[in-house]
Amino acid sequence: MGAAIGDILPLAVGVAISPVPIIAIVLMLGTPRARTNGLAFAFGWIAGLTIVGGALLALASGNSQASDGGPETWVSLVKLAFGALFLLLAARTWRTRPRAGEEAAMPKWMQAIDTFTTGKSFEFGALLSGVNPKNLALTIAAATAIAQTGISGGEAAGAMAVFILIGSLTILAPVVIYFAMGAKAAVILDELKTWMAANNAAIMSVLLLVLGAKLIGDAIAGLSS
């Protein structure tokens, strides 16, 4: 189980570093329905990762490890494809970043976040965690990485639980700050939102570059074994 957790740790951190969802939860915590909607968004985020991660792990189990103990060829090819995609996205994100003095564009749905119901907050949390392209690719990579270690079903579920927990920390942290600090949380969360929005492109470019290099490295190692 330790080896599986070691393999998925950087992937889980990649899920956790998601500027748009972090900004979304911070904005939600500044609305009149902050308590219910903030919790709903956080639970939705966890639910999305759990459902998608569990399904992918079930599909990958028994199909990811070759007879010699190494990864199946298809696992390495998937990692290679995702790694190349991440490198391309890193370059695109950096090229299209806002220039000095320009304000970063945020998704249009954020403008209506104060009108969200509890159900819609849960839904958006689940969608942003489970089917967001970056997170989906990382969850696929994590599921195959866990499955290829050949550990038991219980240990595999435990490793996936660690992946989900780490991937949810940056969404849970603002909620904890809000409930723990009350009115004082507004300043901290507003500074976090401003910093994330201003540095979104740089954060994502570096993150995608590092993750892309890791996945390609893992794929080359798997194909040459």
C-alpha positions in Angstrom: 0.0 0.0 0.0 2.9 2.3 0.8 4.2 2.0 -2.8 0.8 2.8 -4.2 0.4 5.9 -2.0 3.9 7.0 -3.1 2.9 6.7 -6.7 -0.3 8.7 -6.4 0.9 11.4 -4.1 1.9 13.9 -6.8 -1.3 13.1 -8.7 -3.4 13.9 -5.6 -1.6 17.2 -5.1 -2.3 17.9 -8.7 -6.0 17.5 -8.0 -5.8 19.6 -4.9 -4.2 22.5 -6.8 -7.2 23.6 -8.7 -7.5 27.5 -8.7 -11.0 27.8 -10.2 -12.7 25.4 -7.7 -10.8 27.1 -4.8 -12.0 30.5 -6.0 -15.5 29.1 -6.3 -15.7 27.8 -2.8 -14.3 31.1 -1.4 -16.9 33.1 -3.3 -19.6 30.7 -2.1 -18.5 31.3 1.5 -19.2 35.0 1.0 -22.8 34.5 0.0 -25.9 34.6 2.3 -26.1 30.7 2.0 -22.5 30.3 2.9 -22.9 27.6 5.6 -25.2 25.2 3.6 -23.8 25.9 0.2 -20.1 25.8 1.3 -20.6 22.4 2.9 -22.7 21.1 0.0 -19.9 22.1 -2.5 -17.3 20.4 -0.3 -19.3 17.2 0.0 -20.1 17.3 -3.7 -16.3 17.6 -4.4 -15.6 14.5 -2.3 -18.5 12.6 -3.7 -17.4 13.3 -7.3 -13.8 12.1 -6.6 -15.2 9.1 -4.7 -17.6 7.9 -7.5 -15.2 8.5 -10.4 -12.2 7.2 -8.5 -14.0 4.1 -7.3 -15.4 3.3 -10.7 -12.0 3.7 -12.4 -10.2 1.6 -9.8 -12.8 -1.2 -10.2 -12.2 -1.1 -14.0 -8.4 -1.0 -13.7 -8.1 -3.7 -11.0 -6.8 -7.0 -12.4 -6.0 -5.4 -15.8 -3.1 -3.1 -15.1 -0.3 -5.5 -13.9 1.6 -7.7 -16.4 2.8 -11.2 -15.5 6.3 -9.9 -14.8 5.0 -7.5 -12.1 5.4 -4.4 -14.3 2.6 -2.3 -15.7 0.6 -3.5 -18.7 1.5 -1.8 -22.0 -1.8 0.0 -22.2 -1.2 1.6 -18.8 2.1 3.1 -19.9 0.5 4.3 -23.2 -2.3 6.0 -21.3 0.2 7.8 -19.0 2.2 8.8 -22.1 -0.9 10.3 -23.8 -1.9 12.2 -20.7 1.6 13.4 -20.1 1.9 14.8 -23.6 -1.5 16.4 -23.2 -0.5 18.1 -20.0 2.7 19.5 -21.6 0.6 20.9 -24.5 -1.9 22.4 -22.0 1.0 23.9 -19.9 2.3 25.7 -23.0 -1.1 26.9 -24.1 -2.0 28.1 -20.6 1.3 30.0 -20.4 0.9 31.6 -23.9 -2.6 32.8 -23.2 -1.9 34.1 -19.7 -3.1 37.6 -18.9 -0.5 40.2 -19.5 0.6 42.9 -17.0 -2.4 45.0 -16.0 -5.0 42.6 -17.5 -7.5 40.9 -15.3 -7.8 37.1 -15.5 -11.1 35.9 -17.0 -13.2 33.7 -14.7 -16.0 31.3 -15.8 -19.3 33.0 -16.4 -21.1 30.8 -14.0 -19.2 32.3 -11.1 -21.2 35.5 -11.6 -24.3 33.7 -10.5 -22.8 31.8 -7.6 -24.8 33.8 -5.0 -28.0 32.4 -6.5 -26.9 28.8 -6.1 -29.1 26.4 -4.2 -27.7 23.8 -1.9 -28.4 21.1 -4.6 -26.7 23.1 -7.3 -23.7 23.8 -5.1 -23.3 20.0 -4.5 -23.7 19.3 -8.2 -21.0 21.9 -9.2 -18.7 20.5 -6.5 -19.1 17.0 -7.9 -18.7 18.1 -11.5 -15.6 20.2 -10.9 -13.9 17.3 -9.0 -15.1 14.3 -11.0 -15.3 15.2 -14.6 -13.0 18.2 -14.8 -10.6 17.2 -17.6 -7.5 17.7 -15.5 -8.9 15.9 -12.5 -10.3 13.1 -14.6 -7.0 12.5 -16.2 -5.2 12.5 -12.8 -7.8 10.1 -11.3 -7.4 7.7 -14.2 -3.6 7.8 -13.7 -4.1 7.3 -10.0 -6.4 4.3 -10.4 -4.1 2.6 -12.8 -1.1 3.3 -10.6 -2.8 1.7 -7.7 -4.1 -1.3 -9.7 -0.7 -2.0 -11.2 0.9 -2.5 -7.7 -1.2 -5.7 -7.3 -2.2 -4.9 -3.7 -5.4 -6.3 -2.2 -8.8 -4.8 -2.8 -8.9 -3.3 0.7 -5.5 -1.8 0.4 -6.4 -0.4 -3.0 -9.5 1.2 -1.6 -7.4 2.7 1.2 -4.9 4.1 -1.3 -7.7 5.7 -3.3 -9.2 7.1 0.0 -5.8 8.8 0.6 -5.9 10.2 -3.0 -9.4 11.6 -2.4 -8.5 13.1 1.0 -5.3 14.9 -0.3 -7.2 16.0 -3.4 -9.9 17.6 -1.3 -7.7 19.4 1.2 -7.7 22.8 -0.6 -11.5 22.7 -0.8 -12.0 21.7 2.8 -9.5 24.2 4.1 -11.6 27.3 3.3 -14.7 25.7 4.8 -12.8 24.9 8.0 -11.4 28.5 8.1 -14.9 29.9 7.6 -16.5 27.9 10.4 -13.5 28.2 12.8 -12.7 31.9 12.4 -16.1 33.4 11.7 -16.0 37.1 10.6 -12.2 37.1 10.7 -12.2 34.5 7.9 -13.4 37.0 5.3 -10.1 38.8 5.1 -8.1 35.6 4.8 -10.4 34.1 2.2 -10.5 37.3 0.2 -6.7 37.5 0.0 -6.6 33.8 -1.0 -9.2 34.4 -3.8 -7.3 37.4 -5.1 -4.0 35.7 -5.1 -5.4 32.6 -6.8 -7.1 34.6 -9.5 -4.0 36.7 -10.2 -1.7 33.7 -10.4 -4.0 31.1 -11.9 -2.2 30.8 -15.2 1.2 30.6 -13.7 0.1 28.0 -11.1 -1.6 25.8 -13.8 1.3 26.1 -16.2 3.9 24.9 -13.7 1.5 22.2 -12.3 0.8 20.8 -15.8 4.4 20.9 -16.7 5.5 18.9 -13.6 2.7 16.4 -13.9 3.2 16.0 -17.6 6.9 15.3 -17.1 6.1 12.8 -14.3 3.6 10.8 -16.4 5.9 10.7 -19.4 8.7 9.5 -17.2 6.5 6.8 -15.7 5.4 5.8 -19.1 8.9 5.5 -20.5 9.9 3.4 -17.4 7.0 1.1 -17.9 7.5 0.6 -21.6 11.2 -0.2 -21.1 10.7 -2.7 -18.3 
